[in-house]
Amino acid sequence: MLSKKVRNIVMFTAIAALFAAVGYWNISPERFMERPTVAVDESVIDNYAINAHSVQFLPDGKLQYEMTADKVEHLKATDVTLLTKPDLNLYRGTTYPWHVQSERGEVNSGGTEVELIDSVRIARTDDKKRTTIITSSRMTVFPEKQYAQTEQAVRIDGAGGVSTGNGMKAYLKESRIHLLSNVRGQYESR
């Protein structure tokens, strides 16, 4: 009888030691060490559209803008949208829109800021058939504020002449444009 008791104790001790070893192995210190972070590829595109067309209206039902682009790509990691050949008519509820074009564009995650890149052209013809054309290599447009700005060289054709300068602030709603430095103008007298 004693040998059966000893045998049971030895067997339970062996089973307990086995459980303790398995438990220690599963909660080894290596499991609590920092794991390497996985690098996120910021250029991963989670969706895209070819020949995209978008229209947005103001709360009163008037047309705010109409935009087309050859390609629209959304970057998952940054929530930035890339535009290829964006073409935007910014109506602001009026009959005479500002026509905005560039080779490329980047729209921030909230859609409140659009960075236009390469061959930027903003044009408008008013009700008196006067055309204003603004060109630059790069420009930031804030569609909701109807405002555009750049620190790059700018050329403005309109009002019977040409103005150039470095840097610009354009208040599109009021049709007011401020060139910031190195301003030069050439105008025709009538």
LINDAGI-V794842 format. One record per pair of residues at least 12 apart in sequence whose C-alpha atoms are under 8 Angstrom apart, sorted by the first residue. I is the first residue (numbers start at 0). J is the second residue. D is the distance in Angstrom with one decimal. If there is no record, write none. Layout:
I/J/D  I/J/D
//
This chain:
39/76/7.4  40/76/7.5  41/74/7.0  41/75/7.4  41/76/5.3  41/77/6.8  42/74/6.2  42/75/7.9  42/76/7.6  43/74/5.8  43/75/6.2  43/76/7.2  44/72/6.4  44/73/5.5  44/74/4.6  44/75/5.9  45/72/7.9  45/73/6.1  45/74/6.2  45/75/5.5  46/72/6.1  46/73/5.6  46/74/7.8  47/70/7.2  47/71/5.4  47/72/4.3  47/73/6.1  48/70/5.7  48/71/5.1  48/72/6.6  49/68/7.7  49/69/5.8  49/70/4.5  49/71/6.5  50/67/6.9  50/68/5.7  50/69/4.5  50/70/5.8  51/67/5.4  51/68/5.3  51/69/6.4  51/70/6.5  51/71/6.7  52/65/7.5  52/66/5.7  52/67/4.4  52/68/6.8  53/65/5.8  53/66/5.1  53/67/6.4  54/66/6.4  57/91/7.8  57/92/7.1  61/91/7.9  61/92/5.0  61/93/8.0  62/90/6.2  62/91/6.7  62/92/5.3  62/93/7.8  63/89/6.2  63/90/5.1  63/91/4.6  63/92/5.5  64/87/6.9  64/88/5.5  64/89/4.5  64/90/5.4  64/91/6.9  65/87/5.8  65/88/5.3  65/89/6.8  65/90/8.0  66/85/7.1  66/86/5.6  66/87/4.3  66/88/6.3  67/85/5.9  67/86/5.3  67/87/6.5  68/82/6.4  68/83/5.9  68/84/5.4  68/85/4.4  68/86/6.1  69/82/7.6  69/83/5.5  69/84/5.7  69/85/7.1  70/82/5.9  70/83/5.1  70/84/7.5  71/83/6.5  77/108/7.4  78/107/7.1  78/108/4.9  79/105/6.7  79/106/5.8  79/107/5.0  79/108/5.1  80/105/5.7  80/106/5.0  80/107/6.7  80/108/7.4  81/103/7.5  81/104/5.8  81/105/4.7  81/106/6.5  82/103/5.5  82/104/4.7  82/105/6.1  82/106/7.8  83/102/6.2  83/103/4.7  83/104/6.5  84/100/7.1  84/101/5.8  84/102/4.5  84/103/5.4  84/104/7.6  85/99/7.9  85/100/5.8  85/101/6.0  85/102/6.8  85/103/6.5  85/104/6.7  86/98/7.4  86/99/5.8  86/100/4.7  86/101/7.1  87/99/4.9  87/100/6.4  89/142/7.8  91/145/7.9  91/172/7.6  95/123/7.1  95/124/6.7  95/125/6.0  95/126/7.2  96/123/6.3  96/124/7.9  97/121/6.5  97/122/5.6  97/123/4.8  97/124/8.0  97/171/7.8  98/120/7.9  98/121/5.5  98/122/5.1  98/123/6.1  99/119/7.5  99/120/5.8  99/121/4.4  99/122/6.6  100/115/8.0  100/118/7.8  100/119/5.8  100/120/5.2  100/121/6.4  101/115/6.0  101/116/6.2  101/117/5.9  101/118/5.2  101/119/4.4  101/120/6.3  102/115/7.7  102/116/6.3  102/117/5.4  102/118/6.0  102/119/7.2  103/115/6.1  103/116/5.1  103/117/6.5  104/116/5.6  111/141/5.8  111/142/6.5  111/143/6.6  112/139/6.8  112/140/5.9  112/141/4.8  112/142/7.0  113/139/5.6  113/140/5.1  113/141/6.4  113/142/7.7  114/137/7.4  114/138/6.0  114/139/4.5  114/140/6.4  115/137/5.6  115/138/5.2  115/139/6.0  115/140/7.5  116/136/6.3  116/137/4.7  116/138/6.8  117/135/7.7  117/136/4.7  117/137/5.8  118/134/7.2  118/135/6.4  118/136/5.3  118/137/7.4  119/134/5.5  119/135/5.2  119/136/5.6  119/137/6.1  119/138/7.0  120/132/6.9  120/133/5.7  120/134/4.6  120/135/6.8  121/133/5.0  121/134/6.5  129/157/7.4  129/158/7.2  130/156/8.0  130/157/5.9  130/158/7.7  131/155/7.0  131/156/5.7  131/157/4.5  131/158/7.2  132/154/8.0  132/155/5.6  132/156/5.1  132/157/6.5  133/153/7.0  133/154/5.7  133/155/4.5  133/156/6.5  134/153/5.8  134/154/5.3  134/155/6.6  135/151/6.7  135/152/6.0  135/153/4.9  135/154/6.6  136/151/6.7  136/152/7.3  136/153/8.0  137/149/6.6  137/151/6.5  138/150/7.8  138/151/7.7  145/170/6.4  145/171/5.3  145/172/5.8  146/168/7.5  146/169/5.7  146/170/4.8  146/171/5.6  146/172/7.7  147/167/7.9  147/168/6.0  147/169/5.0  147/170/6.7  147/171/7.4  148/166/7.3  148/167/5.4  148/168/4.6  148/169/6.1  149/166/5.1  149/167/5.3  149/168/6.9  150/165/6.2  150/166/3.9  150/167/6.5  151/165/5.5  151/166/5.3  151/167/7.9  152/164/5.7  152/165/4.3  152/166/6.1  153/165/5.9  153/166/6.6  153/167/7.1  153/178/7.9  159/186/5.8  159/187/5.8  160/184/7.2  160/185/5.5  160/186/4.0  160/187/6.0  161/184/5.6  161/185/5.3  161/186/6.4  162/182/7.0  162/183/5.6  162/184/4.2  162/185/6.4  163/178/7.7  163/181/7.7  163/182/5.6  163/183/5.3  163/184/6.4  164/178/5.8  164/179/6.8  164/180/5.7  164/181/5.0  164/182/4.2  164/183/6.3  165/178/6.7  165/179/6.1  165/180/5.2  165/181/5.9  165/182/7.1  166/178/5.8  166/179/5.0  166/180/6.5  167/179/5.5
//
